[in-house]
Amino acid sequence: MNKLYIGNLGENVSPLDLESLFKESKIPFTGQFLVKTGYAFVDCPDENWAMKAIEALSGKVELHGKLIEVEHSVPKRQR
């Protein structure tokens, strides 16, 4: 599963903020960040990169003063 859920985002977080964060952390992503109020989704190239993103960013990086959460995205029907 390569799609990531990024949570605990401030309402002013933009796709560019997330792109910069991933690029600074040297974590590749494919496609665009889908940003909603308080959360976002993005795809990683493969499972290894998805796990590295979770390990490197979740609960460890602040964006606009809030610690972000990063985890695998789970479709609604599987929750």
N, C-alpha and C positions, 0 to 999 in steps of 0.2 A: 504494500500500500504506500503510494508515493505522495498522496495528497495530504497536506498539512492544514490543521486548524490553528490559527494564531488568535489567542484570546486576551482579554483584559487590556484592550486598546482604548486609549482616550478618544473622545469624539472628533478630535482634530487630526488624527493620524491619516496620512494619505498613502496611496500606493507608492509614491516616490520615497517616503520615509522608510517603508518596508524594503523597497529595492536597495536603498542605501545601506540599511542594516545588514541585509543578506550579503551584499557585495563586500562590506567591511569585514564581515565574518568569514568571507571566502566560501560561502555556501551557494552553489549554483541553484537556479530555479528555472523552470520552463513555463513559458506563457506569462500571463499577467497576474497581478495580485487582485483578487476579488475582495474589495473592502466594503464592509457593512458597518453600522454603528456598533462599536465595541469589539468587533472581531473581523477576521479576514481568512481567506483560503489561498493556498498556492500549491503548485505541483513541484516536486523535486525530480531530477532525472531518474533516480532509482531509489530503492529501499535504503541502501547504505547512506546516501546523502540525506534522506529523510531522518534517519536515526541520528546522524551527526548534527543536524539542525536542532533536533529536540534536545540532545545532550548539551549543545553549546549555548542555546538561547533560553530555553524554558526556565523561568524563575531566576535567571542570571543577568538579564539585560533589561535596562529601563528604556522606555520610549515615551517621551513627553511626561516623564515623572512617574510612570507606572511600570512595574515589573510585568513583562509579557509572559504568556503561557503558550507553549508550542507543543502540539500533540498530533497524533494521526487523526485525520478526519474520518468520522464514522457516519455513513449515510443514516438518515432518520429511521428508515425501516429496520436497521440493524441494532438500534439502541435499545 
